[in-house]
Amino acid sequence: HDCKLTTCVTWKDAGKGIRQVFAKLIEDTTVHLNTRVLKVDVTADGSKRILHDQSDTPETFDRVIFACPCNAVSNMLANSLSFLEDTVL
């Protein structure tokens, strides 16, 4: 899966090494790009994440990794954050 890493100044000129690291990070995973995430819920047992995006069709994942500012993450996780997590974000 070859992602275009051209929109962020940090990644744009990072070179081959960082691209290899990124490729390893997403190896054997499902990557969704340009997806407007509205909310992420955590299942009652804490084992899964339910992602709600602009398509209004919830999807369940083991993990969700955000590549956005921390205040946006805080908004998406608003109902499932502990006091400490909310404070840190």
C-alpha positions as CSV (number, residue, x, y, z in Angstrom):
1,H,0.0,0.0,0.0
2,D,1.7,3.2,-1.2
3,C,0.5,6.3,0.5
4,K,1.2,9.7,-0.8
5,L,3.2,11.5,1.8
6,T,3.2,15.0,0.3
7,T,0.8,17.1,2.3
8,C,2.8,17.3,5.6
9,V,6.1,19.2,5.6
10,T,7.5,16.7,8.1
11,W,6.9,13.7,5.8
12,K,7.3,15.4,2.4
13,D,11.1,15.5,2.4
14,A,11.7,12.8,4.9
15,G,13.5,10.5,2.4
16,K,13.6,6.8,1.9
17,G,14.2,5.8,5.6
18,I,11.1,7.3,7.0
19,R,9.0,6.0,4.1
20,Q,10.3,2.5,4.9
21,V,9.3,2.9,8.6
22,F,5.9,4.1,7.5
23,A,5.5,1.1,5.2
24,K,6.3,-1.3,8.0
25,L,3.8,0.5,10.3
26,I,1.0,-0.1,7.9
27,E,2.0,-3.6,6.7
28,D,-0.8,-6.1,7.0
29,T,-3.3,-3.4,8.1
30,T,-6.3,-1.6,6.6
31,V,-5.5,2.0,6.0
32,H,-8.3,4.6,5.4
33,L,-7.2,7.9,3.9
34,N,-9.2,11.1,3.6
35,T,-11.8,9.8,6.0
36,R,-13.7,12.2,8.2
37,V,-14.0,10.4,11.5
38,L,-16.9,11.8,13.6
39,K,-16.7,9.6,16.6
40,V,-14.9,6.5,18.0
41,D,-16.6,4.4,20.7
42,V,-14.9,1.6,22.7
43,T,-16.8,-1.7,23.2
44,A,-17.9,-2.5,26.7
45,D,-15.0,-5.0,27.2
46,G,-12.5,-2.5,25.8
47,S,-11.3,-4.9,23.1
48,K,-12.6,-3.1,20.0
49,R,-13.0,0.4,18.6
50,I,-16.2,1.3,16.7
51,L,-15.4,4.1,14.2
52,H,-18.2,6.3,12.9
53,D,-17.3,8.3,9.8
54,Q,-19.1,10.5,7.3
55,S,-20.6,7.5,5.5
56,D,-22.7,6.8,8.6
57,T,-21.8,3.1,8.5
58,P,-20.0,2.1,11.8
59,E,-16.9,-0.1,11.3
60,T,-15.2,-2.1,14.1
61,F,-11.4,-2.3,14.5
62,D,-8.9,-3.7,16.9
63,R,-7.0,-0.3,16.9
64,V,-7.5,3.1,15.5
65,I,-4.4,5.3,14.8
66,F,-5.1,9.0,14.3
67,A,-2.9,11.2,12.1
68,C,-4.3,14.6,13.1
69,P,-4.0,17.3,15.8
70,C,-4.6,16.1,19.3
71,N,-7.6,18.4,19.8
72,A,-9.4,16.6,16.9
73,V,-8.7,13.3,18.6
74,S,-10.1,14.6,21.8
75,N,-13.3,15.6,20.0
76,M,-13.7,12.2,18.4
77,L,-13.1,10.3,21.6
78,A,-15.1,12.7,23.9
79,N,-17.4,10.1,25.4
80,S,-14.8,7.4,26.0
81,L,-11.9,9.3,27.6
82,S,-10.8,9.1,31.2
83,F,-10.2,12.3,33.1
84,L,-6.4,11.9,32.6
85,E,-6.7,11.1,28.9
86,D,-8.9,14.1,28.4
87,T,-6.4,16.3,30.3
88,V,-3.4,15.0,28.2
89,L,-5.2,15.5,24.9
